Amino acid sequence: MNKNIVIFLIALLLASCGTKSDARTEALNTYLSEQFKAKVDTSWKGIVVLTMNGCFSCNRHFLETMTAQPDLSDYAVLVSAAAGTIPPKAYEGKQAAVVWKDYQDRFYNTQLMKSSGIIYTKQGVVDTIVDMRSDGLEQQIEYMRQRFSESKSM
């Protein structure tokens, strides 16, 4: 009988692991659904978030990096800032999968990020969030550059 209980508990544990939802993905999809009637697409590598919240110099460096990035076709772009505060050259003309504009900056309320950055996704689920912070800024930018170059070599 102990053997049956152990088997039952293992089966229950495995079943619960497969159905456990990710709070970050749920928060992101809820926001996208409410604001844009959308959700994270399984083909995207991530969502580039452009905002003026957080560290000013971090956002400036990130915007420069995004302006130099020629192709965002594997990414969606979310501009979450007052109209006119994000330079259009950071996202226009880069073949992004989609560009959303949240001029009321409602994305901030999700608490997923405090500054600009990238929400990396795998098959429609949040994988990694790189939120630009002053400590480790150069490493964060380099990490993103590597991910961009890896996605283009695949």
Backbone as CSV, one residue per row, in Angstrom:
resi,resn,N_x,N_y,N_z,CA_x,CA_y,CA_z,C_x,C_y,C_z
1,MET,0.815,-1.199,0.000,0.000,0.000,0.000,0.858,1.263,0.000
2,ASN,1.944,1.266,0.718,2.853,2.415,0.702,3.356,2.706,-0.694
3,LYS,3.580,1.654,-1.464,4.064,1.815,-2.828,3.037,2.551,-3.686
4,ASN,1.770,2.230,-3.515,0.696,2.900,-4.267,0.590,4.371,-3.891
5,ILE,0.755,4.667,-2.623,0.692,6.062,-2.171,1.849,6.857,-2.760
6,VAL,3.052,6.270,-2.747,4.219,6.937,-3.301,4.027,7.198,-4.791
7,ILE,3.535,6.215,-5.518,3.278,6.371,-6.953,2.248,7.466,-7.188
8,PHE,1.187,7.473,-6.386,0.148,8.495,-6.511,0.721,9.893,-6.254
9,LEU,1.543,10.040,-5.211,2.121,11.337,-4.877,3.092,11.815,-5.968
10,ILE,3.873,10.903,-6.520,4.780,11.276,-7.607,3.989,11.714,-8.828
11,ALA,2.931,10.979,-9.160,2.096,11.342,-10.307,1.442,12.706,-10.083
12,LEU,0.974,12.949,-8.874,0.355,14.234,-8.544,1.371,15.370,-8.655
13,LEU,2.582,15.155,-8.169,3.637,16.151,-8.251,3.990,16.471,-9.699
14,LEU,4.152,15.452,-10.524,4.478,15.666,-11.930,3.352,16.386,-12.663
15,ALA,2.133,16.040,-12.366,0.987,16.688,-13.013,0.897,18.160,-12.619
16,SER,1.184,18.466,-11.368,1.094,19.859,-10.926,2.208,20.702,-11.525
17,CYS,3.375,20.113,-11.783,4.474,20.867,-12.405,4.110,21.291,-13.820
18,GLY,3.440,20.457,-14.541,3.087,20.764,-15.919,2.008,21.813,-16.049
19,THR,1.164,21.968,-15.037,0.052,22.904,-15.140,0.295,24.201,-14.377
20,LYS,1.402,24.295,-13.671,1.691,25.482,-12.885,1.940,26.671,-13.812
21,SER,1.217,27.732,-13.617,1.365,28.885,-14.499,2.445,29.819,-13.969
22,ASP,3.025,30.577,-14.876,4.072,31.526,-14.551,3.424,32.884,-14.306
23,ALA,3.641,33.444,-13.136,3.004,34.715,-12.774,3.445,35.859,-13.684
24,ARG,4.716,35.843,-14.117,5.200,36.914,-14.999,4.503,36.863,-16.352
25,THR,4.359,35.653,-16.901,3.683,35.498,-18.189,2.220,35.902,-18.072
26,GLU,1.576,35.490,-16.982,0.171,35.869,-16.770,0.014,37.382,-16.666
27,ALA,0.899,38.039,-15.914,0.817,39.501,-15.770,1.026,40.190,-17.113
28,LEU,1.979,39.707,-17.882,2.251,40.286,-19.196,1.077,40.087,-20.138
29,ASN,0.547,38.879,-20.209,-0.583,38.611,-21.102,-1.841,39.349,-20.672
30,THR,-2.047,39.504,-19.372,-3.201,40.275,-18.892,-3.080,41.722,-19.337
31,TYR,-1.902,42.301,-19.163,-1.668,43.679,-19.601,-1.892,43.823,-21.105
32,LEU,-1.269,42.935,-21.895,-1.396,43.018,-23.357,-2.846,42.844,-23.795
33,SER,-3.549,41.948,-23.150,-4.953,41.714,-23.495,-5.813,42.947,-23.186
34,GLU,-5.628,43.510,-21.998,-6.425,44.668,-21.590,-6.105,45.911,-22.428
35,GLN,-4.837,46.112,-22.751,-4.427,47.326,-23.459,-4.533,47.226,-24.976
36,PHE,-4.216,46.025,-25.512,-4.080,45.919,-26.961,-4.824,44.728,-27.569
37,LYS,-5.593,44.011,-26.757,-6.303,42.821,-27.238,-5.314,41.841,-27.892
38,ALA,-4.186,41.613,-27.221,-3.121,40.761,-27.751,-2.549,39.897,-26.639
39,LYS,-1.659,39.000,-27.012,-0.892,38.222,-26.043,0.455,37.888,-26.669
40,VAL,1.353,37.335,-25.863,2.695,37.010,-26.341,2.592,35.922,-27.408
41,ASP,3.191,36.186,-28.544,3.194,35.232,-29.655,4.304,34.209,-29.424
42,THR,4.040,32.969,-29.754,5.024,31.906,-29.537,6.242,32.023,-30.446
43,SER,6.154,32.787,-31.522,7.293,32.917,-32.441,8.262,34.030,-32.036
44,TRP,7.874,34.896,-31.111,8.742,36.001,-30.717,9.878,35.526,-29.827
45,LYS,10.997,36.208,-29.940,12.123,35.975,-29.032,11.994,36.861,-27.792
46,GLY,11.159,37.893,-27.891,10.972,38.762,-26.738,10.218,40.024,-27.068
47,ILE,10.109,40.869,-26.044,9.451,42.165,-26.171,10.432,43.224,-25.678
48,VAL,10.749,44.155,-26.559,11.615,45.273,-26.213,10.729,46.331,-25.556
49,VAL,11.064,46.719,-24.334,10.276,47.710,-23.599,11.064,49.015,-23.553
50,LEU,10.494,50.057,-24.121,11.107,51.381,-24.133,10.294,52.298,-23.221
51,THR,10.921,52.811,-22.185,10.241,53.671,-21.234,11.215,54.727,-20.731
52,MET,10.721,55.710,-20.060,11.580,56.726,-19.454,11.614,56.569,-17.939
53,ASN,11.029,55.500,-17.417,11.068,55.241,-15.975,12.442,54.741,-15.567
54,GLY,12.753,54.881,-14.311,14.005,54.341,-13.792,15.192,55.225,-14.077
55,CYS,16.325,54.591,-14.219,17.624,55.245,-14.397,17.697,55.961,-15.750
56,PHE,17.851,57.276,-15.725,17.874,58.058,-16.962,19.024,57.642,-17.879
57,SER,20.241,57.543,-17.326,21.386,57.191,-18.174,21.271,55.756,-18.685
58,CYS,20.664,54.870,-17.896,20.445,53.487,-18.348,19.505,53.472,-19.551
59,ASN,18.421,54.227,-19.454,17.474,54.313,-20.567,18.133,54.909,-21.801
60,ARG,18.972,55.915,-21.597,19.663,56.550,-22.721,20.580,55.536,-23.424
61,HIS,21.357,54.794,-22.650,22.232,53.767,-23.240,21.417,52.705,-23.967
62,PHE,20.312,52.315,-23.361,19.478,51.287,-23.981,18.881,51.793,-25.291
63,LEU,18.400,53.032,-25.310,17.844,53.605,-26.537,18.909,53.693,-27.627
64,GLU,20.141,54.025,-27.253,21.232,54.044,-28.233,21.474,52.647,-28.790
65,THR,21.443,51.647,-27.925,21.633,50.264,-28.367,20.512,49.854,-29.314
66,MET,19.280,50.208,-28.985,18.148,49.830,-29.832,18.171,50.604,-31.148
67,THR,18.636,51.846,-31.135,18.731,52.626,-32.362,19.746,51.988,-33.312
68,ALA,20.820,51.431,-32.758,21.850,50.794,-33.574,21.444,49.395,-34.039
69,GLN,20.421,48.817,-33.425,19.966,47.473,-33.783,19.165,47.553,-35.084
70,PRO,19.645,46.928,-36.177,18.982,47.109,-37.466,17.695,46.305,-37.657
71,ASP,17.538,45.208,-36.935,16.409,44.316,-37.218,15.797,43.804,-35.921
72,LEU,14.519,44.055,-35.752,13.789,43.560,-34.585,12.654,42.632,-35.006
73,SER,12.821,41.956,-36.134,11.729,41.162,-36.692,11.294,40.006,-35.787
74,ASP,12.157,39.557,-34.891,11.793,38.470,-33.974,11.243,38.992,-32.647
75,TYR,11.055,40.300,-32.549,10.650,40.928,-31.296,9.427,41.821,-31.502
76,ALA,8.665,41.966,-30.438,7.636,43.003,-30.385,8.267,44.184,-29.652
77,VAL,7.722,45.362,-29.857,8.232,46.558,-29.189,7.083,47.213,-28.437
78,LEU,7.334,47.559,-27.190,6.358,48.264,-26.375,6.946,49.611,-25.988
79,VAL,6.322,50.675,-26.466,6.711,52.030,-26.095,5.758,52.436,-24.981
80,SER,6.282,52.508,-23.765,5.453,52.802,-22.601,5.956,54.080,-21.942
81,ALA,5.556,55.196,-22.516,5.992,56.512,-22.041,5.098,57.563,-22.671
82,ALA,5.163,58.755,-22.140,4.380,59.855,-22.703,4.781,60.074,-24.161
83,ALA,3.821,60.450,-24.970,4.072,60.684,-26.402,5.211,61.666,-26.585
84,GLY,6.115,61.331,-27.507,7.215,62.215,-27.841,8.462,62.067,-26.980
85,THR,8.432,61.235,-25.947,9.608,61.109,-25.079,10.581,60.025,-25.534
86,ILE,10.134,59.092,-26.346,10.995,58.029,-26.875,11.269,58.355,-28.343
87,PRO,12.529,58.466,-28.731,12.829,58.766,-30.131,12.354,57.643,-31.055
88,PRO,11.572,57.954,-32.081,11.046,56.930,-32.981,12.117,56.084,-33.656
89,LYS,13.317,56.629,-33.848,14.365,55.861,-34.517,14.796,54.641,-33.709
90,ALA,14.407,54.562,-32.441,14.735,53.394,-31.615,13.897,52.183,-32.001
91,TYR,12.770,52.402,-32.691,11.900,51.270,-33.034,11.317,51.329,-34.440
92,GLU,11.258,52.479,-35.066,10.666,52.562,-36.397,11.634,52.055,-37.468
93,GLY,11.086,51.407,-38.490,11.879,50.937,-39.602,12.732,49.718,-39.298
94,LYS,12.416,48.995,-38.249,13.218,47.840,-37.847,12.472,46.517,-38.027
95,GLN,11.374,46.524,-38.744,10.575,45.335,-39.036,10.163,44.573,-37.778
96,ALA,9.893,45.277,-36.698,9.435,44.624,-35.475,8.143,43.875,-35.769
97,ALA,7.950,42.755,-35.060,6.741,41.953,-35.251,5.492,42.809,-35.043
98,VAL,5.517,43.647,-34.020,4.424,44.568,-33.728,4.991,45.676,-32.842
99,VAL,4.419,46.874,-32.935,4.806,47.983,-32.062,3.548,48.469,-31.358
100,TRP,3.589,48.419,-30.037,2.485,48.934,-29.227,2.915,50.237,-28.590
101,LYS,1.972,51.163,-28.490,2.264,52.448,-27.859,1.307,52.660,-26.695
102,ASP,1.882,52.728,-25.515,1.138,52.930,-24.274,1.551,54.290,-23.723
103,TYR,0.905,55.337,-24.201,1.290,56.688,-23.819,0.865,57.050,-22.393
104,GLN,0.051,56.211,-21.758,-0.305,56.433,-20.359,0.624,55.660,-19.422
105,ASP,1.579,54.918,-19.976,2.564,54.155,-19.211,1.897,53.199,-18.206
106,ARG,0.887,52.498,-18.668,0.207,51.527,-17.803,1.043,50.270,-17.569
107,PHE,2.021,50.046,-18.438,2.885,48.879,-18.267,3.601,48.913,-16.921
108,TYR,3.954,50.095,-16.461,4.648,50.236,-15.178,3.877,49.557,-14.049
109,ASN,2.557,49.580,-14.116,1.723,48.980,-13.065,1.848,47.463,-12.984
110,THR,2.370,46.821,-14.033,2.552,45.371,-13.982,3.667,44.982,-13.022
111,GLN,4.558,45.917,-12.722,5.714,45.692,-11.853,6.682,44.647,-12.408
112,LEU,6.595,44.367,-13.713,7.528,43.431,-14.333,8.902,44.070,-14.517
113,MET,8.913,45.372,-14.775,10.169,46.097,-14.999,10.033,47.500,-14.426
114,LYS,11.165,48.050,-14.012,11.181,49.419,-13.488,11.777,50.397,-14.487
115,SER,12.399,49.876,-15.545,13.107,50.699,-16.506,12.957,50.073,-17.886
116,SER,13.661,50.582,-18.863,13.675,49.966,-20.188,14.402,48.633,-20.124
117,GLY,14.162,47.788,-21.123,14.845,46.507,-21.176,14.152,45.565,-22.134
118,ILE,14.436,44.293,-21.968,13.838,43.279,-22.833,13.272,42.151,-21.985
119,ILE,12.066,41.749,-22.346,11.460,40.554,-21.761,11.666,39.451,-22.785
120,TYR,12.592,38.551,-22.523,12.846,37.439,-23.438,11.797,36.361,-23.206
121,THR,11.314,35.797,-24.302,10.299,34.753,-24.222,10.755,33.516,-24.989
122,LYS,10.217,32.389,-24.574,10.409,31.129,-25.293,9.042,30.492,-25.417
123,GLN,8.607,30.308,-26.646,7.323,29.683,-26.944,6.175,30.349,-26.192
124,GLY,6.199,31.686,-26.142,5.111,32.441,-25.550,5.145,32.566,-24.039
125,VAL,6.222,32.114,-23.408,6.350,32.171,-21.952,7.561,33.039,-21.606
126,VAL,7.424,33.869,-20.579,8.526,34.720,-20.149,9.673,33.837,-19.676
127,ASP,10.850,34.077,-20.268,12.050,33.311,-19.929,12.970,34.125,-19.026
128,THR,13.372,35.302,-19.491,14.321,36.158,-18.774,13.886,37.606,-18.946
129,ILE,14.025,38.383,-17.890,13.746,39.817,-17.972,15.037,40.556,-17.680
130,VAL,15.458,41.383,-18.639,16.626,42.239,-18.441,16.098,43.654,-18.273
131,ASP,16.170,44.139,-17.043,15.676,45.456,-16.663,16.905,46.344,-16.445
132,MET,17.065,47.379,-17.259,18.258,48.212,-17.197,18.411,48.852,-15.820
133,ARG,19.513,48.532,-15.194,19.854,49.097,-13.883,21.265,49.668,-13.962
134,SER,21.574,50.635,-13.133,22.886,51.268,-13.197,24.015,50.314,-12.828
135,ASP,23.809,49.434,-11.850,24.867,48.485,-11.530,24.812,47.335,-12.528
136,GLY,25.918,47.132,-13.210,25.994,46.077,-14.221,25.448,46.476,-15.572
137,LEU,25.342,47.768,-15.846,24.741,48.251,-17.097,25.481,47.726,-18.321
138,GLU,26.797,47.809,-18.318,27.565,47.357,-19.480,27.372,45.865,-19.732
139,GLN,27.312,45.065,-18.655,27.098,43.625,-18.804,25.699,43.337,-19.351
140,GLN,24.713,44.110,-18.910,23.352,43.922,-19.402,23.277,44.242,-20.893
141,ILE,23.888,45.347,-21.309,23.892,45.729,-22.720,24.609,44.655,-23.541
142,GLU,25.745,44.172,-23.057,26.497,43.137,-23.780,25.684,41.843,-23.884
143,TYR,24.985,41.480,-22.817,24.130,40.295,-22.839,23.070,40.419,-23.936
144,MET,22.449,41.588,-24.032,21.426,41.801,-25.055,22.021,41.760,-26.456
145,ARG,23.191,42.359,-26.635,23.849,42.316,-27.950,24.128,40.871,-28.361
146,GLN,24.590,40.067,-27.417,24.858,38.660,-27.718,23.581,37.930,-28.094
147,ARG,22.507,38.179,-27.367,21.238,37.517,-27.689,20.730,37.934,-29.064
148,PHE,20.906,39.220,-29.419,20.509,39.667,-30.754,21.332,38.955,-31.826
149,SER,22.636,38.894,-31.616,23.483,38.253,-32.635,23.229,36.753,-32.705
150,GLU,22.934,36.092,-31.587,22.608,34.668,-31.603,21.320,34.406,-32.366
151,SER,20.336,35.268,-32.187,19.055,35.051,-32.858,19.182,35.215,-34.375
152,LYS,20.103,36.049,-34.827,20.288,36.254,-36.252,21.114,35.141,-36.888
153,SER,21.918,34.448,-36.087,22.741,33.361,-36.630,21.999,32.041,-36.678
154,MET,20.829,31.964,-36.092,20.054,30.723,-36.072,19.291,30.546,-37.348
